[in-house]
Amino acid sequence: MFELWCDLKRGLKDNTFQNYKYMYNMFVRPTFGKLRIASVKKSDVKRFYNRMADEKILKIATIDNVHTVLHQVINLAVDDGYIRINPTDNMLKELKQSHNFEVEKRKALTVAEQKLFIDFIKNHPKYNHWYPVFAVMLGTGMRVGEVVGLRWCDIDLDEGIIDVNHTLVYYNHGGNNGCSFSVNTPKTKAGERTIPMLDDVKKAFLMEKENQEISGVKCKAIVDCYTDFIFVNRYGDVQHQGTLNKAIRRIIRDCNDEVLLKGEENPVLLPPFSCHSLRHTFTTRLCESGINVKVIQNVLGHADISTTMDIYCDVTKDLKQREFTSLAEFFKDKQI
């Protein structure tokens, strides 16, 4: 049934399809996938999901991906009349309830943490070459694949506009040659958008251009006929998300070491975070500044307003709590 599903499935981006096949071949095919589909019971599915959670200790996001493809494959068996009901129905929900799984909320940097991070990389000679790419992430909220996929022709420095019309994805294309980059359309149709440049973002682009001219770095990468990428490494290849996240971990380590050496009381330190945290940080700053939620949705490229509202409500809830804490301190000081 899985092979039939692969043959019939349409409408998926290739990287998503390859990820589904990887999940099935890695986690389903060796064990659960050997069962005769007509004999699979809900208890078999529950046992399989529990084993993934308890023995393999997989994260709920990974199990969710496995469930997505497994549910679709077995649905095909229902449609073809091999079985009457899909035994995976509601199984993921039950697993989350029984294991008390909760989706971990992404943490944004506070204003103080953001300032510490951006000041450190801007002024540190070892890390200042990373400033432009991270400044653009913090000032646009673009997804990392959208940022590393930016070409010079996608930005208008005179008008101050960024045209987001594609994204770079890095994945195994199904052959034996390992992983490689491809150009995809944005994650959703709403992902095709224009973003106004903040002054700091424009300066970051100009700094990157100047740095490359001084060091003699030129883009040598060609991905699906796309070239002239803005953010490239010293060899002229496009930047990889893994490399950027490793750079962030080194920056966190060295920045915190420098802060602690000053011996200040209650110092601001950088928490663990990733490239995607910078997108969430930008979103948080937009919410805190009171920008219209529809504008936030458009700038971020969210297809569903509920995605934006979830973030907006979380941020405004935290902001309200902080404001009332300040109010309580004010009343205390005034002895009201």
N, C-alpha and C positions, 0 to 999 in steps of 0.2 A: 504493500500500500504506500510505503514511503517513496519507492521508486516511481510509482504511478503519480503520486502527488508532485514530485519533482518534474515529471514530464508535462503535467497539466498546468502547473502554477504560472501565473502571469501577473504582471503589474507590480512586481517587486524590483527595487534597485538591486543591482548585481551584488553589492557588498552586503546588503541585508539577506539576500538569498544564500550567498556563500556562508554567512554566519549561521543561518538556520541549518544548513547541511552539516556544518562543523559541529553544532550543538547535538544534532541527532547522532552523528557518527561517533562522537566522543562519549556521550552519556546514555544514549538509548540503545543503539544497535548492539553493543556487546552483551547486554543482559536482558532488560525488559523487551527490547526489540525482537528477540528470538521467539517470543510467545506467539501462538496462533491467535489472530485477532478476534476470532469468534469465541474464544474461550476466556478473553480478558474480562475480569470482574473489577468492580470499584475497589475491592479490598486489595487487588493486585496493584492498582494505580497508587492507592494510599501507601502501601508498603514501599513501592518504588520511590515515591516522593519523600517519604520519611527517611529512606536510606540516603538519598541525595543530601538531605538536610543534616542528618545525624552522623552518618559514617563518613561521607565525602566532605561534609561541612562546607557545602556550597552556599554562596550568598543567595539571598532571595531573588535578586535581580537575575542571576544565572538560571535558577530554577524556573523563574518566570519565562525566560527565553526558551527553555526546554519545553515547558508546558505549551507555549504558543505554537510551536511546530507540531508537537504530539497531538494536541487538540485538533489541529487542522487535518492531520493525516487520518485520524480516527473518524473525523466528520465525513471524510470521503468514503470510508467504509460504511457509514450509516446511509449516505446518499445512494450508494450502490447496492444497498440491501443486504450486506453481509451481517450486520447487527442492527438492533432496533434503536438503542440509545448509546450515547457517547459516555463511556465510563469515566472520562476525565472531566466531565461537567462538574463545576464547583469544587473540584479537588484542590486547586490552588488556594482558593478562599479558605477552605477548611484547614489547609496546611498553615497558612498565615495565622489563623485563629489559634490552632493547637500549639504552635510554637511561639506565639506572641510576637510574630515578625512585624516590625514597623519599618516603613521606608525612612531611612536616615535623611533628615532635612539638610540640605546644603547650607553651609555656613558662609556668610559674607564677612569680609574684613570690616572691622569698625573703621570709623574715620581716622582714628589715631593709628591703627595698624596699617591702613592704606597709605597714610602719609609717611610712616616709617619705611615701608617697603619701597615706595616710589622714590623717596629721597635717597635711600641707601643705594639703589642701583644707578640712580642718576649721577651720584657723586663718587662712587667707588670705582677706581681705575680698573679693577679686575672684572667688574660686572656692568660697566656703563654701556657696553655694546648691546646688552639685553634690554636697555631702557626703551627704545622705540617700539618693539613688538609688544612688550607688556603694557606700555602706556596706551597703545592703540586698543588693546583688549579692555583695559580699565576705562577707556574713554568712549567706547562704542558698544560694549556688550556683545560683540560678535562672537560666534562660536569659533573654536580654535581652527577648525578646518576652513572656515570662511576667511579668517585672518591670514593663515599661511598660504591660502590660495589667491590672495589679492595680487593683481598685476598693476603696474603703473597706469595702464589705460583705464583701470576701474576707479581711479580717484581723480577728482578735479580740484586741484589746489587753489585755483583762482575763485571758483564758486563755493569751495568748501563742502563738497558733496562726495560721499562714498557710495558707489553702485555695487550692491551685493547681488551677484547673479549666478554664482557657482560656489562649490566647496571642494576641497581636496580630501579624499578618503584614502586610507592606507589599509590594505587587507590582502588576504590570500585569494587570488582569482580562480582557484580551483585546480591549478596545474602543479607541477613539481618545482617551479622556479621561486617559491617562497612568496613573500608579500611585496607589493609594489603600490605606487600611487595611481589613482585615477581621478578624473574630474567628474563630479556629479552635479546635478541641479541641487539647489538648497534642500534642506531636510523636508520642508513643506512648500506649497505654492506661496504661502505668506512669507517664506524666507527670501523671496526675490523682492528687494526693497532698496530704498536709498536712505542713508543716514547722514545727517548734518555733522560736519566736523567741528568739534570743540577746538579752541585755540591750542590746547596742549597736544591734541591729536595731530593737528596740522604741523606743529613744531616737531613732533616725533617723526612724521614722514620726512620732513626736510632734514632732520638729523640723520635718519637712516640713509638718505641719498648722499649726504655729505660724507658719512662714514665710509660708504662703499667707494666713493670717488677717491678718498684719501688712501684707502687700503688696496685699491685696485680690484675689488671684488665685483664680478659681473655674473648675472644669472646665466647658467649653462643648462638648466633643467628644461626639458620639454615633456609635458604630460598631456597626452591626448591632444596634441597640436597647440596646447596653451604654453606660453613662455613669458619672459619678462616679469617674473614674479618679484614682488617687493622684498619679502623677507627670505633671504637665502643665507646659507652658512658660508664659511670661508672657502669652500670648494665650489660655490655657485649652485649648490643643490637646494631644493626647497626644505624648509624646516620641518622636523618631525615632532609630533605632539609629545612623544616620549622624551625627546631631547629637551624640550621646553620644560617639562615637568621635573626632569632631573636638575635642570638649571635652577628652578625654583627651590628645590630641596637644598641645594648648595647655598643659595642666597639666604634662605631661612637660617641655616646653620651658622653662617659667618656673620649675618646681621645680629642674631641673638647673642653670639659670643662677644661682639663688639659692644652691644648694649650692656651686657652683664659686667664687662670689664670696667665700666664707668662706676659701678657700685652704687647706683641710684636706688632709692627706696621705692618699691612698687613700680618697677619699670614697665613700659609697654614692650611686649615681645610679639614676634610673629608666630601665629599658630600654624600647624600643618595645613596646607591648602594646595590646590592644583590650578591649572589654567582655567578650568570651568568655574572655579570659585571667583575668578576675576569677572566673569560674565554676571554671576549672581551678585557680586559686589556693586557693579555698575547699576544693576536693576534696583538694588537696595537704595543707592544714592538717588535714583530717579523717584522712587516711592517717597523717600524722606523729604525730598524737595517739593512734593505736592504736585508733580506733573500729572496731567490727565491720564487715566489708566488706558484709554484707547491709543494714546500716543505711545505709551510704554509698550503696548502690544505690537504696534506697527514697527517700532524701532528694533524690538527684539526678534521680530519675525515669528511670533507665536500664531499658529493657525487657530487655536482655541482660546477664547478669552478667559476660560476657567483656569488655564495654566498661569496666565498673568495674574488673575485674581487671587489664586492660592498664595503666590509670592507677595502680592500687594497686602493681603490680609495679615499674613505673618509679620511683615515689616511694620505695618501700622499698629498691630497689636503690641509688638515689642516697644515701639516708639511711645505709644500711649502709657505703657507700664513705666518707662523711664521718666516720662514727664510727671506722672503722678508720684513717683519716688522723689523727684525734685520738689514737688509741691509739699509732700510730707515733711521734707527737710526744712522747707521755708516756714511752714507752720511751727515746726519744732524750735527753730531759731527765734521766731517771733513770739514763742510761747502762747500761741493762739489755741 
